[in-house]
Amino acid sequence: MSRTRTALLAAMALVAGATGTAYAVAPDGVGAAAVPCTVSYQVQNQWDTGFTAAVTVTNLGAAKSSWAVKWSYAGNQRVTSGWNAKVTQSGSNVTAANESYNGTLATGGSASFGFQGTYSGSNAIPATFTLDGVTCNVDGGGGPTDPTDPTGPGDRVNNPYSGAKVYVNPEWSAKAAAEPGGNRIASQPTGVWLDRIAAINGVNGGMGLRDHLDAALAQKGSGELVVQLVIYNLPGRDCAALASNGELGPTEIGRYKTEYIDPIAAILSDAKYAPLRIVTTVEIDSLPNLVTNTGSRATATPECDVMKANGNYVKGVGYALNKLGDVGNVYNYVDAGHHGWIGWDDNFGASADVFHDAATAEGATPSDVHGFITNTANYSALKENNFTINDSVAGKSVRESKWVDWNRYVDELGFAQAFRNELVSTGFDTNIGMLIDTSRNGWGGTARPAGPGATTSVDTYIDGGRYDRRIHIGNWCNQSGAGLGERPKAAPESGIDAYVWMKPPGESDGASKAIPNDEGKGFDRMCDPTYTGTPRNGNNLTGALPDAPVSGHWFSAQFQQLMRNAYPPLP
């Protein structure tokens, strides 16, 4: 079950102020307003014998070059390890002193640290804290109240991106900076893709999951920081494509659980990483395939029929949501395709139903889902400003154009906001948020239309005015003419938690010709620029760039194109 509630621990020997902040009595009768520091103590996770806590101290007095926070426990709590401070204990007395890198504490500045501890019986919040010997105000503490809960609720916020920095992957950043002009975007945050079991510990000497989380702690400083992970290794992965097939066969759900999800969950639940906000994008391009590419549809594949019949997509996603949702600082966002995939009447509601099925499988509940992400690694324009779905030209609705083809939506923003409402109607929480991947949907450059197309026909109107310059909306591999989209941003629109770059710009979608590899990735003709397509792209040319490497590998030509066609343009 999800751990999203927040409860206050009892047994706080504090005097409550009128504002809801609890104040300790100041020395020498000085009023609370004169106390030169404030401490916030939050129990983040709690189980029957242990807990993790996060502490923030705010200095309201003179600037400091070093500091030490002290408190005493009324019970038998024992600190076992700490981070971002040297935390020691003698009897019931605890001291947390600064590390070498965070000793400076300006007037009004804050420092945050955390620790893991053990306890039995009660786990009361300490009543009094001091900063360098002076008693501080105590900003109401909180945490789990149920000691039988094996993981505790955590203190998830409504939008993890609000007020937080986002992790910059050093490996991607180095590749971007090595490109001519790449330093303009090398500091942007991107997703870390765990696309096979070996990626957990690192491939070919590269960074593994712990390496990234350790680097994130170093980047965090005293503020909040989001780490973005892509969970992407289902059995029979990508049943409608070949370029991103995975290492696990259709029936290997056991390996997916024990060799992939379980180790990831174990690492994420390490108390060392409790200060991070960990956002997961759960299994892109999986669940929508069960709606659009099965049964009697022209787009159906035997591989997708197998995955629908054996239920391993639903089981795998449910298992991942359940296990990762048990970690109090993890925020699960399920991949929800894009408007050019499930925006049609017969896909829209059916997809929401399948997502709900997955969120109630293998012990998961809908509350294990913090939100959904659209357009992951895709190219759909964020907002088409030159036409709307309600326009009519030459007696025909925009929906009748070849490009829109009876879809209900023309861009990702409108789709994401509407699909959010549909998901809530199926039983997901009313506070779920949406992410939109804008890493490659800018469509700027000289081909970007300045206004609507000619009104000669509905097709000239749409084709002349659409920002998305793909040959067909079903084209998805290394698209020619694409550009970087909106830069990552928190809470940009109603219902949208963030614009993100979950797909690292410059990483290939798939090889344009067969390339032997040991990653389980096949050759998909949709990545071949000479291929004339399938029913999924209206039997059109693919629009793919030539000379592309295997999916996930660096593609310099694409990276340069994305910068060249960025919208908003790069400086």
C-alpha positions in Angstrom: 0.0 0.0 0.0 1.1 3.6 -0.5 2.7 5.5 2.3 1.5 9.0 1.4 -0.2 10.1 4.7 1.6 12.3 7.2 0.9 11.9 10.9 2.3 13.8 13.9 4.1 11.9 16.7 2.8 12.4 20.1 4.7 13.0 23.3 6.1 16.4 22.4 6.9 18.4 25.5 6.3 21.7 23.7 4.2 24.8 24.2 2.1 25.3 21.0 2.2 28.8 19.6 -0.9 30.4 18.0 0.5 29.9 14.5 1.0 26.2 14.9 4.7 26.4 15.4 5.9 25.0 18.7 8.3 27.1 20.7 10.8 26.1 23.3 11.2 28.4 26.3 14.0 30.8 25.7 16.7 31.3 28.4 16.6 34.2 30.8 12.9 34.8 30.0 13.6 36.0 26.5 10.5 35.8 24.2 10.3 33.1 21.5 10.8 35.7 18.8 14.3 36.4 20.1 15.5 32.8 20.0 18.3 32.8 17.3 17.6 29.4 15.7 14.8 27.1 14.5 15.0 23.3 14.2 12.7 21.0 12.2 12.9 17.3 13.1 10.9 15.0 10.9 10.7 11.2 11.2 10.6 10.1 7.6 10.3 6.3 7.8 9.6 4.1 10.8 9.3 0.4 11.3 9.1 -1.9 14.3 12.7 -1.5 15.4 14.1 1.5 13.5 13.5 4.8 11.8 15.1 7.5 9.7 14.8 11.2 10.4 15.6 14.5 8.7 16.7 17.6 10.6 16.9 21.2 9.3 18.4 23.9 11.4 17.9 27.6 10.5 20.3 30.2 11.9 18.5 33.4 12.9 21.6 34.9 14.7 25.0 35.9 13.6 26.7 34.1 10.7 28.6 30.9 11.6 31.6 29.1 10.1 30.8 25.9 12.0 27.9 24.6 14.0 26.6 21.8 16.2 23.0 20.8 17.0 22.3 18.9 20.2 19.3 17.1 21.6 18.5 14.4 24.1 16.1 11.4 23.8 13.6 10.6 26.5 13.5 6.9 25.3 16.0 4.4 24.2 16.6 5.7 20.6 20.1 5.1 19.3 21.6 6.7 16.2 23.3 4.2 14.0 24.4 6.3 11.0 24.1 9.8 9.6 24.6 11.9 6.5 25.4 15.6 5.8 26.6 15.9 9.5 28.8 14.1 11.9 26.2 12.5 14.2 27.4 11.0 17.5 25.7 9.9 20.6 26.6 9.5 24.3 23.9 8.0 26.4 20.7 9.8 25.5 22.6 12.9 24.3 23.1 13.4 20.5 25.4 15.8 18.7 25.2 16.6 15.0 28.2 18.7 13.9 28.8 20.1 10.4 30.8 18.4 7.8 33.7 20.3 6.1 31.6 21.2 3.2 28.6 22.7 5.0 30.0 24.5 8.0 29.1 28.0 6.8 25.7 29.0 8.1 24.7 32.6 7.2 22.1 34.6 9.0 18.8 33.2 7.8 20.6 30.2 6.3 19.7 26.6 6.8 21.5 23.3 7.0 19.9 19.9 6.6 21.1 16.5 7.7 19.6 13.0 8.4 20.3 9.8 10.2 19.1 6.3 10.8 18.3 5.0 14.3 16.9 2.2 16.4 14.2 2.2 19.1 11.7 0.1 21.0 8.5 1.1 22.5 7.8 4.7 21.8 9.8 7.0 19.5 9.0 10.5 20.8 10.2 13.7 19.2 12.9 15.3 21.4 11.5 18.3 23.3 14.5 20.6 23.1 17.3 21.4 20.6 20.3 23.7 20.9 22.5 25.3 18.2 26.0 25.9 19.7 24.5 25.8 23.2 21.6 28.1 22.6 18.0 26.7 22.8 16.1 26.9 19.5 12.5 27.1 18.4 11.2 23.7 17.4 9.2 23.7 14.1 6.5 21.0 14.6 8.0 17.5 14.0 6.1 14.7 12.4 6.3 11.2 11.2 4.6 7.8 11.2 2.5 6.6 14.1 2.2 3.0 13.3 5.3 1.0 14.5 4.0 -2.1 12.7 4.2 -0.4 9.3 7.3 -2.0 7.8 8.3 1.1 5.9 6.5 4.1 7.3 4.6 6.7 5.3 7.4 9.1 4.4 6.6 12.7 4.1 5.8 12.9 0.4 4.9 16.4 -0.9 2.1 17.0 -3.4 4.6 18.0 -6.2 8.2 16.7 -5.7 9.5 19.2 -8.2 8.2 22.3 -6.3 11.0 24.1 -4.5 13.6 21.5 -5.5 16.6 21.2 -7.8 16.8 18.2 -10.1 19.8 15.9 -10.5 22.2 16.5 -13.4 23.6 13.2 -14.6 27.4 13.7 -14.7 27.8 11.1 -17.5 25.2 12.7 -19.8 26.5 16.2 -18.9 30.0 15.3 -19.9 28.8 14.0 -23.3 26.8 17.1 -23.9 29.6 19.4 -22.9 32.0 17.6 -25.2 29.8 18.6 -28.2 30.3 22.0 -29.9 27.9 24.3 -28.2 26.7 21.6 -25.9 27.8 23.5 -22.8 24.6 25.6 -23.3 22.5 22.7 -22.0 25.0 20.4 -20.2 23.7 21.5 -16.8 20.1 20.5 -17.5 18.7 17.6 -15.5 17.8 14.4 -17.4 16.5 10.9 -16.5 18.8 8.0 -15.5 17.7 4.9 -17.5 17.9 1.5 -15.7 17.2 -0.4 -18.9 18.7 -3.8 -17.9 19.8 -5.6 -14.8 23.4 -4.7 -15.3 22.6 -1.0 -15.2 21.8 -1.3 -11.5 25.6 -1.7 -10.7 26.8 0.1 -13.8 27.8 -1.0 -17.3 31.3 -1.0 -18.7 32.7 0.9 -15.8 29.9 3.5 -15.9 27.9 4.8 -12.9 25.4 2.4 -11.2 22.3 3.4 -9.3 24.2 3.9 -6.0 26.8 6.0 -7.8 24.0 8.3 -9.1 22.3 8.6 -5.8 25.6 9.4 -4.1 26.3 12.0 -6.7 22.8 13.4 -6.1 23.5 13.8 -2.4 26.6 15.8 -3.3 24.5 18.0 -5.6 21.7 18.4 -3.1 23.4 20.8 -0.6 20.9 22.1 2.0 17.9 22.3 -0.3 15.6 19.7 -1.8 16.7 17.6 -4.9 14.8 15.3 -7.2 16.5 12.3 -8.8 14.7 11.0 -12.0 14.9 7.2 -12.7 13.4 5.3 -15.6 12.3 1.8 -14.6 12.5 0.0 -18.0 13.0 -3.8 -18.1 9.7 -5.6 -18.3 9.5 -9.2 -19.6 8.8 -9.1 -23.4 9.6 -5.3 -23.3 8.3 -3.2 -26.2 6.2 -5.8 -27.9 5.3 -3.5 -30.8 8.9 -2.5 -31.5 12.3 -4.1 -31.9 14.8 -1.2 -31.4 14.2 -1.2 -27.6 13.5 -4.9 -26.9 14.9 -6.0 -23.6 16.9 -8.8 -22.1 14.0 -10.6 -20.4 11.7 -13.0 -22.3 7.9 -12.8 -22.1 7.6 -15.3 -19.3 10.5 -14.2 -17.1 8.4 -12.2 -14.6 10.3 -14.0 -11.7 13.6 -12.6 -12.8 12.0 -9.1 -13.3 10.9 -9.2 -9.7 13.9 -10.7 -8.0 16.8 -9.6 -10.1 15.6 -6.2 -11.2 12.9 -4.5 -9.0 13.9 -6.0 -5.7 17.5 -4.8 -5.9 16.4 -1.4 -7.0 13.9 -1.1 -4.1 16.6 -2.3 -1.7 19.0 0.5 -2.8 16.3 3.2 -2.8 15.2 2.2 0.7 18.7 2.7 2.1 18.3 5.4 4.8 21.3 7.2 3.3 19.2 8.3 0.4 16.1 9.4 2.5 16.9 13.1 1.9 16.3 12.7 -1.8 13.1 13.0 -3.7 13.2 10.0 -6.1 10.9 10.2 -9.1 10.4 7.0 -11.1 9.1 6.8 -14.6 7.6 3.3 -14.6 7.9 1.1 -17.7 7.5 3.3 -20.8 5.7 2.0 -23.9 4.2 -1.0 -22.1 0.6 -0.8 -20.9 -0.7 1.2 -23.9 0.5 -1.6 -26.1 -2.1 -3.9 -24.5 -4.8 -1.5 -25.7 -3.7 -0.5 -29.2 -1.6 -3.4 -30.5 -3.6 -6.5 -29.6 -6.5 -8.5 -30.9 -8.1 -7.8 -34.2 -6.6 -4.3 -34.7 -4.6 -3.7 -37.8 -1.7 -2.6 -35.6 -1.7 -5.8 -33.5 1.4 -7.9 -33.2 1.7 -11.5 -32.0 4.2 -10.4 -29.3 1.7 -7.9 -27.8 -1.0 -10.6 -27.9 1.3 -12.8 -25.9 1.9 -10.2 -23.3 -1.8 -9.4 -22.9 -2.6 -13.1 -22.6 0.1 -13.9 -19.9 -0.6 -10.7 -18.0 3.1 -10.0 -17.3 3.0 -6.3 -18.2 0.2 -5.7 -15.7 1.9 -7.9 -13.1 5.3 -6.4 -13.6 4.1 -2.8 -13.4 1.9 -3.7 -10.4 4.9 -5.3 -8.6 7.1 -2.3 -9.4 4.5 0.2 -8.1 4.0 -1.9 -4.9 7.7 -2.4 -4.1 8.9 1.1 -5.0 5.8 2.7 -3.5 6.8 1.2 -0.1 9.8 3.6 -0.1 8.7 6.7 1.6 10.7 9.2 -0.6 9.8 7.6 -3.9 7.3 9.1 -6.3 6.0 6.7 -8.9 4.9 8.2 -12.3 3.5 5.6 -14.7 4.1 6.1 -18.4 0.9 7.1 -20.3 2.0 7.1 -23.9 1.2 10.4 -25.7 -1.7 12.0 -27.5 -0.8 10.5 -30.8 -1.1 7.0 -29.3 -4.0 7.0 -26.9 -5.8 10.2 -27.7 -8.5 8.5 -29.9 -11.9 7.7 -28.5 -11.4 3.9 -28.5 -8.0 4.2 -26.8 -8.5 7.0 -24.2 -10.7 5.4 -21.6 -9.5 1.9 -22.3 -5.9 2.9 -21.5 -7.0 4.5 -18.2 -8.7 1.2 -17.3 -5.6 -0.8 -18.0 -3.5 1.6 -15.9 -5.9 1.1 -13.0 -5.7 -2.7 -13.5 -1.9 -2.5 -13.1 -2.2 -0.2 -10.1 -4.2 -2.9 -8.3 -2.1 -5.9 -9.3 0.6 -7.7 -7.2 -0.2 -5.8 -4.0 -0.2 -2.3 -5.5 -3.0 0.2 -4.9 -3.8 3.4 -6.8 -2.2 5.4 -4.0 1.1 3.9 -5.0 0.9 6.1 -8.1 1.9 9.7 -7.6 1.2 10.6 -11.2 1.7 9.8 -14.8 4.1 10.9 -17.5 3.3 11.6 -21.2 5.5 11.9 -24.3 8.4 10.0 -22.8 11.1 9.8 -25.4 8.6 11.1 -28.0 8.2 14.1 -30.2 4.6 15.4 -29.9 4.4 19.2 -29.7 3.7 20.6 -26.3 1.2 23.1 -27.6 -0.1 23.8 -31.1 -0.9 27.5 -31.2 -2.0 27.8 -34.8 -5.2 25.6 -34.6 -7.4 23.9 -32.1 -9.4 20.7 -32.2 -12.6 22.8 -32.5 -11.6 24.6 -35.7 -13.4 24.0 -39.0 -12.0 24.8 -42.5 -13.8 24.5 -45.8 -16.7 22.8 -44.1 -14.6 20.2 -42.4 -13.5 19.7 -38.8 -9.8 19.7 -37.9 -10.5 16.1 -36.7 -11.1 15.1 -40.4 -7.6 16.2 -41.5 -5.1 13.5 -42.4 -2.7 14.6 -39.6 -5.3 14.7 -36.7 -7.2 11.7 -38.1 -10.1 11.9 -35.7 -8.0 12.2 -32.6 -9.5 14.3 -29.8 -6.3 16.1 -29.1 -3.7 18.0 -31.1 -0.9 18.4 -28.6 0.5 17.0 -25.4 -0.6 19.7 -22.9 -4.3 19.5 -23.7 -4.1 15.7 -23.7 -2.2 15.4 -20.4 -4.6 17.6 -18.6 -7.7 15.8 -20.0 -6.2 12.3 -19.4 -5.5 13.3 -15.8 -9.2 13.9 -15.3 -10.0 10.5 -17.0 -7.5 8.7 -14.7 -9.1 10.3 -11.6 -12.5 9.1 -12.8 -11.2 5.5 -12.8 -10.1 5.6 -9.2 -6.8 7.4 -9.0 -6.3 10.1 -6.4 -7.6 13.5 -7.2 -4.1 15.0 -6.5 -2.2 13.0 -9.1 0.1 15.1 -11.2 1.3 14.8 -14.7 4.8 15.1 -16.2 5.5 15.9 -19.8 8.8 15.0 -21.5 9.8 18.1 -23.5 13.3 16.9 -24.3 12.7 16.6 -28.1 9.4 18.3 -28.9 10.4 21.9 -29.5 10.2 21.8 -33.4 12.0 25.1 -33.8 14.4 26.2 -36.5 13.5 27.5 -40.0 10.8 25.0 -40.5 8.6 26.2 -37.6 5.5 27.9 -39.0 4.8 31.4 -38.0 1.0 31.1 -38.3 -1.9 28.9 -39.6 -1.7 27.3 -42.9 -3.8 28.2 -45.9 -7.6 27.7 -45.6 -7.8 26.0 -49.0 -8.6 22.8 -47.2 -8.5 21.4 -43.8 -5.2 19.6 -44.7 -3.5 22.7 -46.0 -4.6 24.5 -42.9 -3.2 21.9 -40.5 -0.1 20.9 -42.4 0.9 24.6 -43.0 0.5 25.5 -39.3 1.5 22.5 -37.2 4.8 22.8 -35.3 5.2 19.0 -35.2 6.9 18.4 -38.6 6.9 14.6 -38.6 5.7 12.9 -41.7 3.1 11.0 -39.6 2.3 11.2 -35.9 3.1 7.5 -35.6 6.8 8.1 -36.4 8.9 7.8 -33.3 12.5 6.9 -34.1 15.3 9.6 -34.3 13.0 12.1 -36.0 14.5 14.4 -38.6 13.9 18.1 -37.9 13.2 17.7 -34.1 14.5 20.2 -31.6 14.8 20.6 -27.9 11.6 21.7 -26.2 10.7 23.6 -23.1 13.5 23.5 -20.5 12.7 21.5 -17.3 10.4 23.5 -15.1 8.2 22.8 -12.0 4.5 23.3 -12.0 4.2 25.1 -15.4 0.5 24.5 -15.9 -2.6 23.3 -14.1 -2.4 19.6 -13.3 1.2 19.4 -14.6 3.9 18.7 -11.9 6.7 19.5 -14.3 8.2 19.6 -17.8 11.1 17.2 -17.7 13.8 15.9 -20.0 13.3 12.2 -19.1 14.9 11.1 -22.4 18.4 12.5 -22.4 18.9 14.5 -25.6 21.5 12.9 -27.9 20.7 9.3 -26.9 19.5 7.3 -29.9 16.0 5.7 -30.2 17.4 2.8 -32.2 19.8 1.8 -34.9 19.1 2.8 -38.5 20.4 -0.6 -39.6 21.1 -3.9 -37.9 24.0 -3.6 -35.5 25.1 -6.7 -33.4 25.0 -5.9 -29.6 24.8 -7.7 -26.3 22.0 -5.6 -24.9 19.1 -7.5 -26.4 18.2 -4.6 -28.7 17.0 -5.6 -32.2 16.7 -3.7 -35.5 13.4 -2.0 -36.1 12.7 -0.8 -39.6 10.9 2.2 -38.2 14.5 3.5 -37.5 15.4 3.0 -41.1 14.9 6.2 -43.1 14.3 4.2 -46.3 11.4 2.1 -44.9 7.9 2.9 -46.1 6.2 2.0 -42.8 3.4 0.0 -41.3 -0.3 0.6 -40.5 0.9 2.3 -37.3 2.3 5.2 -39.3 -0.1 5.1 -42.2 2.5 3.2 -44.4 4.6 6.4 -44.7 8.3 6.9 -44.7 9.7 6.8 -41.1 11.4 10.2 -41.1 14.3 8.7 -39.1 17.8 10.1 -39.2 20.4 7.9 -41.0 23.5 6.4 -39.4 22.0 6.1 -36.0 23.5 3.8 -33.3 21.8 1.3 -31.1 19.1 2.7 -28.7 20.6 4.5 -25.7 24.0 5.1 -27.4 25.2 8.6 -28.1 24.1 10.1 -31.4 26.1 13.2 -32.1 24.2 14.2 -35.3 20.9 14.1 -33.5 22.2 16.1 -30.6 23.4 18.8 -32.9 20.1 18.9 -34.7 18.2 19.1 -31.4 20.2 22.2 -30.4 19.9 23.7 -33.8 16.1 23.4 -33.8 15.5 24.1 -30.1 12.3 26.0 -29.2 12.6 28.2 -27.2 15.9 28.8 -29.1 19.1 28.3 -27.2 21.2 31.5 -26.5 
